[in-house]
Amino acid sequence: MSLDWEGLRTFAHVCQTGNMTAAARELGVNQTTIARRIARLEEWLGYPVLHRDGRLLRATPRARSLLETAQTMQTTVSTLLENQPASDNDRHAVTGIVRVTGVDAILEHCVAPHLAALHQKHPALALELIGANRNLSLPQRETDIAIRLARPETGAFHIRRLGMLGSGVYYSGNHPPVNPYDVPWIDLDDFFADKPEQKWLAANFPDRTTIGYANRGSIMVAMMRGQPCCAVLPVCVGQAHQDLKRLEGYHPDGREVWLLTHQDKRHLPQVRVVADWLADVLVDGRGITRP
């Protein structure tokens, strides 16, 4: 009997996602197809490969070595496709639309300003930037590439850690305050209370007077105008506004920046080009620094 590669691939995706519904979304098929492939694989092997562990599907003890093999094969194939050499004609013939999602601040200040250079090198390539504070789903194919500020714990992704998104204390007004407590603050809303920069702010300025809240850096900047006040902002946001000045001596905790591509898409020429370009332009040594 020939090797059931499709069954092995499906088995690996089910174990990675923990359920057949998510695996079906990642592979672009329906749940019935997933169940049929698993059943065919089990018939081919002669033993069960999945069992339920709480709410998740896991490899059975007997199938764990098979899962390692399937994951190794999956990585090998993806790497082989990704590393296929491209001719000069291929590089200039990259076409299509690549959708990138990430937080507004990074897309607006670290990605969008470099579009002209990408277009000059690949004139037939289009970039779609989707700014969102929620993470659009790679498994559900809402996006091709995701820029995240936290490493996902599960999912069939190719993940690159790019660097650290720095933050600073910025003030508006003609003269910096002698003490940041002397002026009011604009804060991120409570949804972000568990983020590193907000924890730093709560620990260092617990009794500050807050006069406004927002869920985006650009809105916070707009709220700061016309009055002396302070805010913790990503460096890429603060340095983009000449009317804001950074207070020296304060170093809020930064956030890790991760670049994610779906394993089934990372070998596509247009996705490879944009992913490599993003890894290059995002880490500028100012807003985002290398780890």
Contacts in CASP RR format, 6 or more apart in sequence:
PFRMAT RR
TARGET T0000
AUTHOR 0000-0000-0000
METHOD contacts of the structure
MODEL  1
MSLDWEGLRTFAHVCQTGNMTAAARELGVNQTTIARRIARLEEWLGYPVL
HRDGRLLRATPRARSLLETAQTMQTTVSTLLENQPASDNDRHAVTGIVRV
TGVDAILEHCVAPHLAALHQKHPALALELIGANRNLSLPQRETDIAIRLA
RPETGAFHIRRLGMLGSGVYYSGNHPPVNPYDVPWIDLDDFFADKPEQKW
LAANFPDRTTIGYANRGSIMVAMMRGQPCCAVLPVCVGQAHQDLKRLEGY
HPDGREVWLLTHQDKRHLPQVRVVADWLADVLVDGRGITRP
1 44 0 8 1.000
4 40 0 8 1.000
4 41 0 8 1.000
4 44 0 8 1.000
5 73 0 8 1.000
6 37 0 8 1.000
7 37 0 8 1.000
7 38 0 8 1.000
7 40 0 8 1.000
7 41 0 8 1.000
8 41 0 8 1.000
8 66 0 8 1.000
8 69 0 8 1.000
8 70 0 8 1.000
8 73 0 8 1.000
9 27 0 8 1.000
9 70 0 8 1.000
9 73 0 8 1.000
9 74 0 8 1.000
10 23 0 8 1.000
10 27 0 8 1.000
10 34 0 8 1.000
10 37 0 8 1.000
10 38 0 8 1.000
10 41 0 8 1.000
11 37 0 8 1.000
11 38 0 8 1.000
11 41 0 8 1.000
11 49 0 8 1.000
11 50 0 8 1.000
11 59 0 8 1.000
11 63 0 8 1.000
11 66 0 8 1.000
11 67 0 8 1.000
11 70 0 8 1.000
12 67 0 8 1.000
12 70 0 8 1.000
12 71 0 8 1.000
12 74 0 8 1.000
12 156 0 8 1.000
13 23 0 8 1.000
13 26 0 8 1.000
13 27 0 8 1.000
13 156 0 8 1.000
14 20 0 8 1.000
14 23 0 8 1.000
14 34 0 8 1.000
14 38 0 8 1.000
14 50 0 8 1.000
14 57 0 8 1.000
15 50 0 8 1.000
15 57 0 8 1.000
15 58 0 8 1.000
15 59 0 8 1.000
15 67 0 8 1.000
16 23 0 8 1.000
16 154 0 8 1.000
16 155 0 8 1.000
16 156 0 8 1.000
17 23 0 8 1.000
17 26 0 8 1.000
17 139 0 8 1.000
17 154 0 8 1.000
17 155 0 8 1.000
17 156 0 8 1.000
18 56 0 8 1.000
18 57 0 8 1.000
18 58 0 8 1.000
18 154 0 8 1.000
19 55 0 8 1.000
19 56 0 8 1.000
19 57 0 8 1.000
20 31 0 8 1.000
20 34 0 8 1.000
20 35 0 8 1.000
20 38 0 8 1.000
20 57 0 8 1.000
21 31 0 8 1.000
22 139 0 8 1.000
23 34 0 8 1.000
24 30 0 8 1.000
24 31 0 8 1.000
24 33 0 8 1.000
24 34 0 8 1.000
25 137 0 8 1.000
25 139 0 8 1.000
25 140 0 8 1.000
25 141 0 8 1.000
26 139 0 8 1.000
26 155 0 8 1.000
26 156 0 8 1.000
26 262 0 8 1.000
26 264 0 8 1.000
27 34 0 8 1.000
27 264 0 8 1.000
28 141 0 8 1.000
38 49 0 8 1.000
38 50 0 8 1.000
41 49 0 8 1.000
42 48 0 8 1.000
42 49 0 8 1.000
45 63 0 8 1.000
45 66 0 8 1.000
47 60 0 8 1.000
47 62 0 8 1.000
47 63 0 8 1.000
48 60 0 8 1.000
48 62 0 8 1.000
48 63 0 8 1.000
49 59 0 8 1.000
49 60 0 8 1.000
49 62 0 8 1.000
49 63 0 8 1.000
49 66 0 8 1.000
49 67 0 8 1.000
50 57 0 8 1.000
50 58 0 8 1.000
50 59 0 8 1.000
50 60 0 8 1.000
50 63 0 8 1.000
51 57 0 8 1.000
51 58 0 8 1.000
51 59 0 8 1.000
51 60 0 8 1.000
52 58 0 8 1.000
59 66 0 8 1.000
59 67 0 8 1.000
74 263 0 8 1.000
78 158 0 8 1.000
78 263 0 8 1.000
78 266 0 8 1.000
78 267 0 8 1.000
81 266 0 8 1.000
81 267 0 8 1.000
82 266 0 8 1.000
82 267 0 8 1.000
82 272 0 8 1.000
84 267 0 8 1.000
86 269 0 8 1.000
90 269 0 8 1.000
91 121 0 8 1.000
91 122 0 8 1.000
91 273 0 8 1.000
92 122 0 8 1.000
92 123 0 8 1.000
93 124 0 8 1.000
94 122 0 8 1.000
94 124 0 8 1.000
94 125 0 8 1.000
94 269 0 8 1.000
94 270 0 8 1.000
94 273 0 8 1.000
95 124 0 8 1.000
95 125 0 8 1.000
95 270 0 8 1.000
96 124 0 8 1.000
96 125 0 8 1.000
96 126 0 8 1.000
96 270 0 8 1.000
97 126 0 8 1.000
97 127 0 8 1.000
97 128 0 8 1.000
97 270 0 8 1.000
98 125 0 8 1.000
98 126 0 8 1.000
98 127 0 8 1.000
98 128 0 8 1.000
98 144 0 8 1.000
98 145 0 8 1.000
98 270 0 8 1.000
98 271 0 8 1.000
98 273 0 8 1.000
98 274 0 8 1.000
99 128 0 8 1.000
99 130 0 8 1.000
99 142 0 8 1.000
99 143 0 8 1.000
99 144 0 8 1.000
99 145 0 8 1.000
100 107 0 8 1.000
100 111 0 8 1.000
100 127 0 8 1.000
100 128 0 8 1.000
100 129 0 8 1.000
100 130 0 8 1.000
100 143 0 8 1.000
100 144 0 8 1.000
100 145 0 8 1.000
100 146 0 8 1.000
100 147 0 8 1.000
100 274 0 8 1.000
100 278 0 8 1.000
101 129 0 8 1.000
101 130 0 8 1.000
101 131 0 8 1.000
101 132 0 8 1.000
101 135 0 8 1.000
101 136 0 8 1.000
101 142 0 8 1.000
101 143 0 8 1.000
101 145 0 8 1.000
101 146 0 8 1.000
101 147 0 8 1.000
102 130 0 8 1.000
102 131 0 8 1.000
102 132 0 8 1.000
102 135 0 8 1.000
102 136 0 8 1.000
102 146 0 8 1.000
102 147 0 8 1.000
102 148 0 8 1.000
103 131 0 8 1.000
103 132 0 8 1.000
103 133 0 8 1.000
103 147 0 8 1.000
103 149 0 8 1.000
104 131 0 8 1.000
104 132 0 8 1.000
104 133 0 8 1.000
104 216 0 8 1.000
104 217 0 8 1.000
104 218 0 8 1.000
105 216 0 8 1.000
105 217 0 8 1.000
105 218 0 8 1.000
105 234 0 8 1.000
105 236 0 8 1.000
105 237 0 8 1.000
106 147 0 8 1.000
106 165 0 8 1.000
106 234 0 8 1.000
106 236 0 8 1.000
106 257 0 8 1.000
106 282 0 8 1.000
106 288 0 8 1.000
107 129 0 8 1.000
107 130 0 8 1.000
107 131 0 8 1.000
107 147 0 8 1.000
108 218 0 8 1.000
109 234 0 8 1.000
109 236 0 8 1.000
109 237 0 8 1.000
109 240 0 8 1.000
110 236 0 8 1.000
110 281 0 8 1.000
110 282 0 8 1.000
110 284 0 8 1.000
110 287 0 8 1.000
110 288 0 8 1.000
111 129 0 8 1.000
111 147 0 8 1.000
111 278 0 8 1.000
111 281 0 8 1.000
111 282 0 8 1.000
112 129 0 8 1.000
114 277 0 8 1.000
114 281 0 8 1.000
115 127 0 8 1.000
117 281 0 8 1.000
118 125 0 8 1.000
118 127 0 8 1.000
118 274 0 8 1.000
118 277 0 8 1.000
119 125 0 8 1.000
122 273 0 8 1.000
125 270 0 8 1.000
125 273 0 8 1.000
125 274 0 8 1.000
127 274 0 8 1.000
130 136 0 8 1.000
130 143 0 8 1.000
133 191 0 8 1.000
133 215 0 8 1.000
133 216 0 8 1.000
135 146 0 8 1.000
135 148 0 8 1.000
136 142 0 8 1.000
136 143 0 8 1.000
136 146 0 8 1.000
137 143 0 8 1.000
138 146 0 8 1.000
138 155 0 8 1.000
138 157 0 8 1.000
138 260 0 8 1.000
138 261 0 8 1.000
138 262 0 8 1.000
139 155 0 8 1.000
139 156 0 8 1.000
139 262 0 8 1.000
141 262 0 8 1.000
144 261 0 8 1.000
144 262 0 8 1.000
144 265 0 8 1.000
144 271 0 8 1.000
144 274 0 8 1.000
145 259 0 8 1.000
145 260 0 8 1.000
145 261 0 8 1.000
145 271 0 8 1.000
145 274 0 8 1.000
145 275 0 8 1.000
145 278 0 8 1.000
146 259 0 8 1.000
146 260 0 8 1.000
146 261 0 8 1.000
147 257 0 8 1.000
147 258 0 8 1.000
147 259 0 8 1.000
147 260 0 8 1.000
147 278 0 8 1.000
147 282 0 8 1.000
148 257 0 8 1.000
148 258 0 8 1.000
148 259 0 8 1.000
148 260 0 8 1.000
149 165 0 8 1.000
149 255 0 8 1.000
149 256 0 8 1.000
149 257 0 8 1.000
149 258 0 8 1.000
150 255 0 8 1.000
150 256 0 8 1.000
150 258 0 8 1.000
151 159 0 8 1.000
151 161 0 8 1.000
151 256 0 8 1.000
151 258 0 8 1.000
152 159 0 8 1.000
152 258 0 8 1.000
152 260 0 8 1.000
156 262 0 8 1.000
156 263 0 8 1.000
156 264 0 8 1.000
157 260 0 8 1.000
157 261 0 8 1.000
157 262 0 8 1.000
157 263 0 8 1.000
158 260 0 8 1.000
158 261 0 8 1.000
158 262 0 8 1.000
158 263 0 8 1.000
158 266 0 8 1.000
159 258 0 8 1.000
159 259 0 8 1.000
159 260 0 8 1.000
160 258 0 8 1.000
160 259 0 8 1.000
160 260 0 8 1.000
160 275 0 8 1.000
160 279 0 8 1.000
161 256 0 8 1.000
161 257 0 8 1.000
161 258 0 8 1.000
161 291 0 8 1.000
162 257 0 8 1.000
162 258 0 8 1.000
162 259 0 8 1.000
162 279 0 8 1.000
162 282 0 8 1.000
162 283 0 8 1.000
162 288 0 8 1.000
162 290 0 8 1.000
163 256 0 8 1.000
163 257 0 8 1.000
163 283 0 8 1.000
163 288 0 8 1.000
163 289 0 8 1.000
163 290 0 8 1.000
163 291 0 8 1.000
164 254 0 8 1.000
164 255 0 8 1.000
164 256 0 8 1.000
164 257 0 8 1.000
164 288 0 8 1.000
164 289 0 8 1.000
164 290 0 8 1.000
164 291 0 8 1.000
165 234 0 8 1.000
165 235 0 8 1.000
165 236 0 8 1.000
165 254 0 8 1.000
165 255 0 8 1.000
165 256 0 8 1.000
165 257 0 8 1.000
165 287 0 8 1.000
165 288 0 8 1.000
166 234 0 8 1.000
166 235 0 8 1.000
166 236 0 8 1.000
166 252 0 8 1.000
166 254 0 8 1.000
166 255 0 8 1.000
166 287 0 8 1.000
166 288 0 8 1.000
166 289 0 8 1.000
167 197 0 8 1.000
167 200 0 8 1.000
167 232 0 8 1.000
167 233 0 8 1.000
167 234 0 8 1.000
167 235 0 8 1.000
167 252 0 8 1.000
167 253 0 8 1.000
167 254 0 8 1.000
167 255 0 8 1.000
168 232 0 8 1.000
168 233 0 8 1.000
168 234 0 8 1.000
168 235 0 8 1.000
168 238 0 8 1.000
168 246 0 8 1.000
168 247 0 8 1.000
168 250 0 8 1.000
168 251 0 8 1.000
168 252 0 8 1.000
169 180 0 8 1.000
169 230 0 8 1.000
169 231 0 8 1.000
169 232 0 8 1.000
169 246 0 8 1.000
169 247 0 8 1.000
169 250 0 8 1.000
169 252 0 8 1.000
170 224 0 8 1.000
170 230 0 8 1.000
170 231 0 8 1.000
170 232 0 8 1.000
170 233 0 8 1.000
170 238 0 8 1.000
170 244 0 8 1.000
170 245 0 8 1.000
170 246 0 8 1.000
170 247 0 8 1.000
171 177 0 8 1.000
171 180 0 8 1.000
171 183 0 8 1.000
171 228 0 8 1.000
171 229 0 8 1.000
171 230 0 8 1.000
171 231 0 8 1.000
171 244 0 8 1.000
171 245 0 8 1.000
171 247 0 8 1.000
172 224 0 8 1.000
172 225 0 8 1.000
172 226 0 8 1.000
172 227 0 8 1.000
172 228 0 8 1.000
172 229 0 8 1.000
172 243 0 8 1.000
172 244 0 8 1.000
172 245 0 8 1.000
173 226 0 8 1.000
173 227 0 8 1.000
173 228 0 8 1.000
173 243 0 8 1.000
173 245 0 8 1.000
174 228 0 8 1.000
175 228 0 8 1.000
176 245 0 8 1.000
176 247 0 8 1.000
177 183 0 8 1.000
177 228 0 8 1.000
177 230 0 8 1.000
177 247 0 8 1.000
180 205 0 8 1.000
180 208 0 8 1.000
180 230 0 8 1.000
180 247 0 8 1.000
180 250 0 8 1.000
181 205 0 8 1.000
181 207 0 8 1.000
181 208 0 8 1.000
183 228 0 8 1.000
183 229 0 8 1.000
183 230 0 8 1.000
184 208 0 8 1.000
184 209 0 8 1.000
184 210 0 8 1.000
184 211 0 8 1.000
184 227 0 8 1.000
184 229 0 8 1.000
184 230 0 8 1.000
185 205 0 8 1.000
185 208 0 8 1.000
185 209 0 8 1.000
185 210 0 8 1.000
185 211 0 8 1.000
185 212 0 8 1.000
185 229 0 8 1.000
185 230 0 8 1.000
185 231 0 8 1.000
186 210 0 8 1.000
186 211 0 8 1.000
186 212 0 8 1.000
186 213 0 8 1.000
186 214 0 8 1.000
186 220 0 8 1.000
186 223 0 8 1.000
186 224 0 8 1.000
186 229 0 8 1.000
186 230 0 8 1.000
186 231 0 8 1.000
187 198 0 8 1.000
187 201 0 8 1.000
187 210 0 8 1.000
187 212 0 8 1.000
187 213 0 8 1.000
187 214 0 8 1.000
187 220 0 8 1.000
187 231 0 8 1.000
187 232 0 8 1.000
188 195 0 8 1.000
188 198 0 8 1.000
188 213 0 8 1.000
188 214 0 8 1.000
188 215 0 8 1.000
188 217 0 8 1.000
188 220 0 8 1.000
188 232 0 8 1.000
189 213 0 8 1.000
189 214 0 8 1.000
189 215 0 8 1.000
190 213 0 8 1.000
191 215 0 8 1.000
192 198 0 8 1.000
192 215 0 8 1.000
193 199 0 8 1.000
193 202 0 8 1.000
195 255 0 8 1.000
196 252 0 8 1.000
196 253 0 8 1.000
196 254 0 8 1.000
196 255 0 8 1.000
197 232 0 8 1.000
197 252 0 8 1.000
197 253 0 8 1.000
197 254 0 8 1.000
197 255 0 8 1.000
198 232 0 8 1.000
199 253 0 8 1.000
200 232 0 8 1.000
200 252 0 8 1.000
200 253 0 8 1.000
201 208 0 8 1.000
201 232 0 8 1.000
201 252 0 8 1.000
204 250 0 8 1.000
208 230 0 8 1.000
211 229 0 8 1.000
212 223 0 8 1.000
214 220 0 8 1.000
214 223 0 8 1.000
217 233 0 8 1.000
217 234 0 8 1.000
217 237 0 8 1.000
218 237 0 8 1.000
220 231 0 8 1.000
220 233 0 8 1.000
221 231 0 8 1.000
221 233 0 8 1.000
221 237 0 8 1.000
221 238 0 8 1.000
221 241 0 8 1.000
221 244 0 8 1.000
224 231 0 8 1.000
224 244 0 8 1.000
225 243 0 8 1.000
230 247 0 8 1.000
232 252 0 8 1.000
233 244 0 8 1.000
234 287 0 8 1.000
235 246 0 8 1.000
235 286 0 8 1.000
235 287 0 8 1.000
236 286 0 8 1.000
236 287 0 8 1.000
236 288 0 8 1.000
238 244 0 8 1.000
238 246 0 8 1.000
239 246 0 8 1.000
239 286 0 8 1.000
239 287 0 8 1.000
256 291 0 8 1.000
257 282 0 8 1.000
257 288 0 8 1.000
259 275 0 8 1.000
259 278 0 8 1.000
259 279 0 8 1.000
259 282 0 8 1.000
261 271 0 8 1.000
261 275 0 8 1.000
265 271 0 8 1.000
266 272 0 8 1.000
266 275 0 8 1.000
282 288 0 8 1.000
283 289 0 8 1.000
283 290 0 8 1.000
END
